[in-house]
Amino acid sequence: MNGFPTRQQVERIKERYPSGTKIRMEHMADPYAPIPPGIEGTVDFVDDIGTLHCIFDNGRSLGVIVGEDSFTVIEPEEGQGMNLTMR
């Protein structure tokens, strides 16, 4: 085992966290410049080793490692993103 996810694992990560997925950080295992708990971000893309590249609401962008960093997915609220005009 080389520490990297298999191709199948990466495909599952890409399916589970597509571009646009909203997340909230709980803990980042980065000793130098972690994203603080509670900060929300949006998945920009998932690379070929399964890292979620996110743009965070505090202006930073950083990779989130599934299984190493802790986060929750923010489910869209019902009706969010719908623009209905009644006349």
C-alpha positions in Angstrom: 0.0 0.0 0.0 1.4 3.4 -1.0 -0.9 5.6 1.0 -2.8 6.8 -2.1 -6.4 5.8 -2.8 -7.1 3.4 -5.7 -8.6 4.6 -8.9 -12.0 3.2 -7.8 -11.8 5.0 -4.5 -11.0 8.3 -6.3 -14.0 7.8 -8.6 -16.2 7.3 -5.6 -14.8 10.5 -4.0 -15.5 12.4 -7.3 -19.1 11.1 -7.4 -19.7 11.9 -3.7 -18.2 15.4 -3.7 -18.8 16.9 -7.2 -17.9 20.5 -8.0 -20.2 22.9 -6.2 -20.6 20.7 -3.1 -20.7 22.9 0.1 -18.7 21.7 3.1 -18.0 22.9 6.7 -14.6 22.2 8.2 -14.5 20.5 11.5 -10.7 19.8 11.7 -7.8 20.1 9.3 -4.7 18.1 9.9 -2.4 20.8 8.5 0.2 21.8 11.1 1.1 25.0 9.4 -1.9 26.8 8.0 -5.1 24.8 8.7 -8.6 26.1 7.7 -10.3 26.9 11.1 -13.2 24.8 12.3 -16.6 26.2 11.2 -15.4 27.8 8.0 -17.5 26.8 5.0 -16.3 26.3 1.5 -17.2 25.0 -1.9 -15.5 22.1 -3.8 -13.9 23.4 -6.9 -12.6 20.0 -8.2 -11.3 16.7 -7.1 -7.8 15.8 -8.4 -6.5 12.3 -9.5 -5.5 11.4 -5.9 -8.8 12.2 -4.4 -8.0 15.6 -2.8 -10.9 18.0 -2.7 -9.7 21.4 -3.9 -12.0 23.9 -2.2 -12.5 27.6 -2.2 -13.4 28.8 1.4 -15.5 31.6 2.5 -12.6 33.3 4.2 -10.9 33.8 0.8 -8.5 30.9 1.0 -8.3 27.9 -1.3 -6.8 24.6 -0.1 -6.9 20.9 -0.6 -9.0 18.8 1.8 -8.0 15.2 2.2 -10.9 12.7 2.6 -10.1 10.5 5.6 -7.5 12.8 7.0 -9.4 16.1 7.5 -12.8 16.2 9.1 -15.7 18.1 7.5 -19.4 17.8 6.9 -21.4 18.3 3.7 -23.9 21.1 3.9 -27.0 19.9 2.3 -28.8 22.4 0.1 -32.1 23.6 1.6 -35.3 22.7 -0.1 -36.0 25.2 -2.8 -32.6 26.8 -2.6 -31.3 27.8 -6.0 -34.8 28.1 -7.4 -35.9 31.4 -8.8 -39.6 31.4 -9.2 -41.6 34.4 -10.3 -45.3 34.4 -9.8 -47.4 36.8 -11.9 
